[in-house]
Amino acid sequence: MHYDVFNGDADGIAALIQLRIAEPKQSELITGVKRDIKLLEQVAQREGVESVTVLDISMEKNLSPLNALLEQGIEVFYCDHHRTGDAPESSQLTQVINLDSEVCTSLLINEHLKGQFAKWAVVGAFGDNLFKPAQDLAKSLSLPQDDIEFLKELGTLINYNGYGSSLDDLYIEPAQLYKQLLAYPCPLMLREDYSSPYYELKVGHFNDYANVSKLKPIEENEVSRIYELPNEAWARRISGVFSNDLANEVPNKAHAVLTMNPAGADYTVSVRAPLENRTGADEVCITFPTGGGRKAAAGINKLPLSSKSHFIDALNNFYK
């Protein structure tokens, strides 16, 4: 059995769509909410694994199960742009890794496939808030501006759907959304199909975002803006896309969005480095026990309420 293991956000989904249109394969899908990245453990515990494709999840957070798979002689194709840690060397491992802050997994797969399904890579890059690389790729395809704007919105909506503390928070489970989107070799086809998931996500996003106008930062200074969101499903859904919007709105500041988790004991944190200096988000977050990510965008899965001021100080001190 082959396993496709992928992040449930726009980048992970768009990367796998490109691969599976180019290389159709019967596979078991392993994914989850965007923050659920320790996914290889689910594969390493199973019998009959023959090969694995891993997309858009940090190797550093999955080294133990990855090594276990390689020791069993299982072939692994790993494509990602997050922290790798001490990456293993094995003839069974094919790596397409680039940690540059202007790169995402969809763009790496696009290069790997020599641009066969580049419009889907544009979707993934926009969803990962890589607006300039996405625009550059779209313009290289000679796409008209209205098509570019649609691909940008589609990427944002797919990404937005991945945020939540559990699958129950999401409008469409990522594995199901991937299956639905795989039916569209060109993402522009979703615009013409009024039964497509694009329209379902568009309505949900619009309804959730009605709450954003009421939000004010809990702290703002010369280097950062920090927001706190309540323990509500809409807040968990918009946290990541809202963080991206804030970063684009004020590109010279770092941004953090703290969303109260359901138990009320801790926060899920989204951090965005200043767009004018896309570095350091991972360095800030990795100092907390459940933190991780990449240079431009990172997060903390469970920040205790008692650590809130410590986190704010760490963010401000890094970027001051």
KEZATOR-88085 format. One line per field, with one value per residue (C-alpha): residue number from 1; chain; x, y, z. Coordinates in steps of 0.1 Angstrom, whole numbers, plus 5000, padded with zeros to 4 digits. Layout:
N
seq	(NUM	...)
mol	(A	...)
px	(X	...)
py	(Y	...)
pz	(Z	...)
// end
This chain:
320
seq	(1	2	3	4	5	6	7	8	9	10	11	12	13	14	15	16	17	18	19	20	21	22	23	24	25	26	27	28	29	30	31	32	33	34	35	36	37	38	39	40	41	42	43	44	45	46	47	48	49	50	51	52	53	54	55	56	57	58	59	60	61	62	63	64	65	66	67	68	69	70	71	72	73	74	75	76	77	78	79	80	81	82	83	84	85	86	87	88	89	90	91	92	93	94	95	96	97	98	99	100	101	102	103	104	105	106	107	108	109	110	111	112	113	114	115	116	117	118	119	120	121	122	123	124	125	126	127	128	129	130	131	132	133	134	135	136	137	138	139	140	141	142	143	144	145	146	147	148	149	150	151	152	153	154	155	156	157	158	159	160	161	162	163	164	165	166	167	168	169	170	171	172	173	174	175	176	177	178	179	180	181	182	183	184	185	186	187	188	189	190	191	192	193	194	195	196	197	198	199	200	201	202	203	204	205	206	207	208	209	210	211	212	213	214	215	216	217	218	219	220	221	222	223	224	225	226	227	228	229	230	231	232	233	234	235	236	237	238	239	240	241	242	243	244	245	246	247	248	249	250	251	252	253	254	255	256	257	258	259	260	261	262	263	264	265	266	267	268	269	270	271	272	273	274	275	276	277	278	279	280	281	282	283	284	285	286	287	288	289	290	291	292	293	294	295	296	297	298	299	300	301	302	303	304	305	306	307	308	309	310	311	312	313	314	315	316	317	318	319	320)
mol	(A	A	A	A	A	A	A	A	A	A	A	A	A	A	A	A	A	A	A	A	A	A	A	A	A	A	A	A	A	A	A	A	A	A	A	A	A	A	A	A	A	A	A	A	A	A	A	A	A	A	A	A	A	A	A	A	A	A	A	A	A	A	A	A	A	A	A	A	A	A	A	A	A	A	A	A	A	A	A	A	A	A	A	A	A	A	A	A	A	A	A	A	A	A	A	A	A	A	A	A	A	A	A	A	A	A	A	A	A	A	A	A	A	A	A	A	A	A	A	A	A	A	A	A	A	A	A	A	A	A	A	A	A	A	A	A	A	A	A	A	A	A	A	A	A	A	A	A	A	A	A	A	A	A	A	A	A	A	A	A	A	A	A	A	A	A	A	A	A	A	A	A	A	A	A	A	A	A	A	A	A	A	A	A	A	A	A	A	A	A	A	A	A	A	A	A	A	A	A	A	A	A	A	A	A	A	A	A	A	A	A	A	A	A	A	A	A	A	A	A	A	A	A	A	A	A	A	A	A	A	A	A	A	A	A	A	A	A	A	A	A	A	A	A	A	A	A	A	A	A	A	A	A	A	A	A	A	A	A	A	A	A	A	A	A	A	A	A	A	A	A	A	A	A	A	A	A	A	A	A	A	A	A	A	A	A	A	A	A	A	A	A	A	A	A	A	A	A	A	A	A	A	A	A	A	A	A	A	A	A	A	A	A	A	A	A	A	A	A	A)
px	(5000	5012	5005	5001	5009	5002	4994	4957	4963	4963	5000	4999	4967	4978	5011	4995	4970	4998	5016	4986	4973	5008	5014	4980	4984	4961	4969	4958	4955	4969	4962	4944	4939	4968	4985	4984	5019	5031	5015	5041	5035	5002	5020	5049	5024	5007	5014	5019	5034	5052	5060	5052	5049	5053	5043	5045	5051	5082	5108	5122	5088	5087	5122	5116	5088	5107	5138	5117	5102	5136	5150	5123	5135	5104	5108	5100	5096	5097	5090	5089	5100	5100	5128	5144	5165	5191	5179	5187	5209	5193	5191	5154	5148	5143	5143	5131	5137	5142	5140	5140	5113	5101	5094	5066	5059	5036	5063	5088	5065	5059	5096	5098	5071	5085	5055	5029	5001	5015	4981	4977	5011	4999	4969	4992	5016	4988	4974	5008	5008	5037	5021	5052	5062	5026	5022	5055	5045	5010	5024	5048	5018	5003	4972	4948	4943	4908	4922	4950	4926	4905	4935	4945	4910	4909	4942	4931	4899	4915	4941	4914	4895	4925	4925	4908	4915	4898	4883	4849	4859	4864	4838	4853	4878	4911	4912	4877	4885	4916	4894	4869	4896	4914	4885	4896	4929	4928	4918	4900	4874	4860	4848	4825	4811	4786	4786	4823	4838	4850	4815	4809	4841	4835	4802	4817	4847	4824	4802	4832	4849	4819	4834	4868	4857	4852	4887	4913	4950	4957	4992	5007	5041	5068	5077	5045	5008	4992	4956	4936	4907	4879	4872	4849	4849	4849	4879	4899	4890	4901	4932	4957	4942	4936	4973	4983	4959	4975	5010	5000	4983	5013	5044	5070	5057	5056	5021	5007	4972	4965	4933	4919	4917	4885	4896	4903	4938	4960	4962	4970	4994	5000	5031	5040	5074	5074	5069	5098	5120	5106	5127	5126	5091	5103	5131	5106	5081	5106	5116	5082	5075	5048	5062	5076	5072	5093	5111	5082	5053	5053	5031	5026	5000	4995	5008	4997	4979	5007	5032	5013	5034	5066	5056	5048	5082	5100	5083	5090	5126	5134	5122	5131)
py	(5000	5035	5064	5100	5121	5158	5190	5198	5234	5249	5242	5206	5199	5218	5200	5165	5174	5183	5150	5128	5143	5137	5104	5087	5063	5043	5055	5058	5095	5107	5143	5165	5201	5224	5222	5184	5178	5147	5126	5100	5083	5071	5054	5039	5020	5002	4969	4965	4999	4998	5034	5069	5104	5132	5168	5200	5187	5194	5166	5178	5169	5135	5122	5092	5076	5086	5067	5038	5036	5039	5012	4989	4995	5016	5042	5077	5108	5139	5174	5203	5238	5236	5228	5194	5188	5162	5148	5111	5098	5068	5054	5049	5086	5111	5147	5178	5203	5241	5263	5296	5319	5326	5289	5265	5229	5235	5256	5228	5202	5225	5226	5188	5183	5209	5231	5206	5219	5253	5269	5246	5257	5293	5283	5267	5297	5322	5301	5301	5339	5339	5366	5377	5341	5333	5365	5359	5323	5334	5361	5337	5317	5349	5346	5376	5395	5382	5346	5355	5370	5339	5316	5339	5337	5299	5295	5316	5297	5263	5275	5289	5256	5239	5259	5245	5226	5195	5183	5192	5229	5226	5231	5202	5176	5180	5145	5150	5184	5170	5143	5169	5192	5164	5162	5196	5193	5231	5251	5277	5250	5255	5290	5276	5248	5263	5230	5231	5234	5269	5282	5264	5277	5312	5314	5301	5325	5354	5345	5340	5372	5392	5390	5404	5441	5440	5429	5453	5445	5437	5452	5473	5489	5499	5462	5441	5439	5412	5400	5377	5357	5340	5303	5301	5278	5309	5323	5290	5289	5324	5326	5317	5337	5366	5365	5366	5395	5414	5408	5421	5451	5463	5447	5463	5447	5411	5398	5373	5359	5341	5320	5305	5267	5248	5238	5274	5266	5277	5294	5283	5310	5321	5342	5360	5376	5411	5408	5432	5408	5373	5356	5346	5334	5298	5310	5327	5298	5269	5283	5271	5234	5230	5256	5252	5263	5282	5315	5336	5319	5297	5289	5273	5247	5251	5282	5282	5313	5318	5321	5348	5377	5357	5350	5387	5397	5371	5383	5420	5414	5394	5420	5452)
pz	(5000	4992	5016	5007	5038	5035	5053	5052	5041	5006	5000	5010	4991	4959	4960	4961	4934	4911	4918	4915	4883	4868	4885	4894	4922	4945	4980	5016	5026	5059	5067	5093	5104	5094	5128	5128	5114	5133	5107	5099	5132	5117	5088	5108	5130	5101	5084	5046	5039	5006	4999	5012	4998	5024	5015	5035	5070	5090	5088	5122	5138	5121	5123	5145	5123	5092	5104	5113	5078	5062	5084	5071	5035	5027	4999	5010	4987	5010	4997	5021	5031	5069	5094	5088	5119	5114	5081	5076	5047	5030	4995	5002	5008	4980	4993	4976	5004	5003	5034	5016	5029	4993	4986	4994	4987	4958	4941	4947	4932	4903	4896	4901	4875	4852	4853	4842	4865	4874	4880	4910	4922	4920	4942	4968	4968	4973	5001	5018	5016	4991	4970	4950	4939	4932	4911	4893	4884	4873	4851	4835	4824	4808	4830	4829	4861	4868	4866	4890	4915	4914	4920	4949	4964	4959	4977	5005	5009	5009	5034	5056	5056	5072	5105	5135	5167	5153	5121	5135	5132	5095	5067	5047	5060	5042	5028	5014	5000	4983	4966	4954	4940	4923	4898	4885	4865	4861	4892	4870	4863	4899	4890	4863	4885	4910	4929	4934	4970	4961	4965	4998	5013	4999	5019	5051	5049	5043	5073	5096	5086	5096	5131	5122	5120	5158	5166	5181	5189	5226	5220	5192	5191	5166	5158	5163	5165	5186	5186	5208	5195	5216	5221	5191	5160	5136	5154	5151	5114	5105	5127	5100	5071	5095	5104	5067	5061	5090	5076	5042	5057	5077	5061	5084	5116	5130	5138	5162	5167	5199	5197	5229	5227	5236	5271	5280	5294	5265	5231	5196	5183	5147	5140	5109	5104	5088	5051	5047	5067	5063	5089	5126	5131	5136	5159	5182	5182	5186	5220	5233	5238	5211	5187	5152	5116	5091	5088	5075	5093	5124	5154	5188	5193	5230	5247	5284	5295	5321	5292	5273	5285	5280	5244	5237	5252	5231	5199	5206	5217	5185	5161	5180)
// end
